[in-house]
Amino acid sequence: MSNGIYAGPIIDAHHHLWDLAMGRHRWLAEGIPALGDIGYLRHSYLPADYLRDAAGVNLAGSVHVEAVWDRARDPVEETEWLDALAPPAGIAARCVAFADLATTGMERRLEAQAAHPRVAGVRETIRWHPDPAKRWTAAGIVDSTGFRAGAARLGQHGLLLELLMNPYQADEVTRLAQDMPDLPILVNHCGTPNDRDAAGIARWHAGLASMAACPNIAIKVSNFGAYDPDRSLPALRRTVMGCIDAFGTGRALFGTDYPVARRNMTYGAMVTAFAEIIRDFSPAEQRALFHDNAQRMYGFARGAGSGSA
């Protein structure tokens, strides 16, 4: 029996901001082959732009996720830039920064990032794929000694770990979670089910099940319109519920991935579709998916302009 469409507060657990004039996001000019045509992203995207996209949504807060600041520069610059932006209360009140865990200087970067009250964690990209057209990184990053050493230091700074991955990395991520059970890990973008044949879908489901068996792993149901080209509600439901069925309503978080997700869906359409898909859950479960899980995992109850969240 339906409990009705959720109308409560929402925390967007994943979005980006950038100022193109600064020249710090080289990927926007150079492109990333796995992303295809990104011409629609080649403009500044600042808090006012984000709020315009989110107009009409009961937005209580949001989480800014590192947007591939020029890797030749100090990643702490992005956090300092975000602080200087002074976004409206609640917007980007928490951020997930970059620290390059596997390289020299990791400890200094972690200390510097953790010194900023809005920083809740760091994100690393581990997205290897056997198809070079879908490959972002080398294989085996999570199992490397350097990465493991960096991940082990996150807890000392009170930071969580976010991972941009493919299903091929699920076993590595599972091993990391088992070896570091006190480290909170958040998988981005539904675990990236971008292989749409039967084998790819089976690999995705198996990876979700493996990771979900670790209580310290959670998943962002973000940019869920990016994978099945159908994008009908039944197609979106398969992606969304694949995540929720595996992780439960206590370890899944709504996120948009705006402005990247604009290629496929408007902000409002994402909220509406997600609300429709989860309408049969209890009111408390719906609120957990849209708000409470993000509030808890990112610590919105403390400082840094947490707003109404």
PEFENZI-V431675 format. One line per field, one symbol per residue. ss: DSSP state (a for helix, b for strand, c for the rest). psi: psi as a letter, one per 40 degrees, with the letter a starting at -180 (. if undefined). A space follows every 10 residues. Layout:
ss: ???
psi: ???
//
This chain:
ss: cccccccccb bbbbbccbca aacccaaaaa ccaaacccaa acccbcaaaa aaacccccbb bbbbbccccc cccccaaaaa aaaaaccccc cccbbbbccc cccccaaaaa aaaaccccbb bbbbbccccc caaacccccc ccccaaaaaa aaaaaaaccb bbbbccaaaa aaaaaaaaac ccccbbbcaa accccccaaa aaaaaaaaaa aaccccbbbb bbcccccccc ccaaaaaaaa aaaaaaaccc cbbbbccbca aaacccaaaa aaaaaaaccc ccaaaaaaaa aaaaaaaacc ccccccccc
psi: hieihheaih hhehiiiihd defegddddd ihdeeahfde egiihidddd dddeheighe iihhhhffih eeiheddddd dddddgiihd hfdiihaieg deiheddddd dddeehdehe aihihfgiid hdeehdiiie ddeidddddd ddedddefii hihhiideed dddddddddg eehhhhhife eggeheiddd dddddddddd ddeheehiih gifeeedhed eidddddddd ddddddeiee fhhhidfied edddiidddd dddddddede iidddddddd dddddddefe ehaffeae.
//
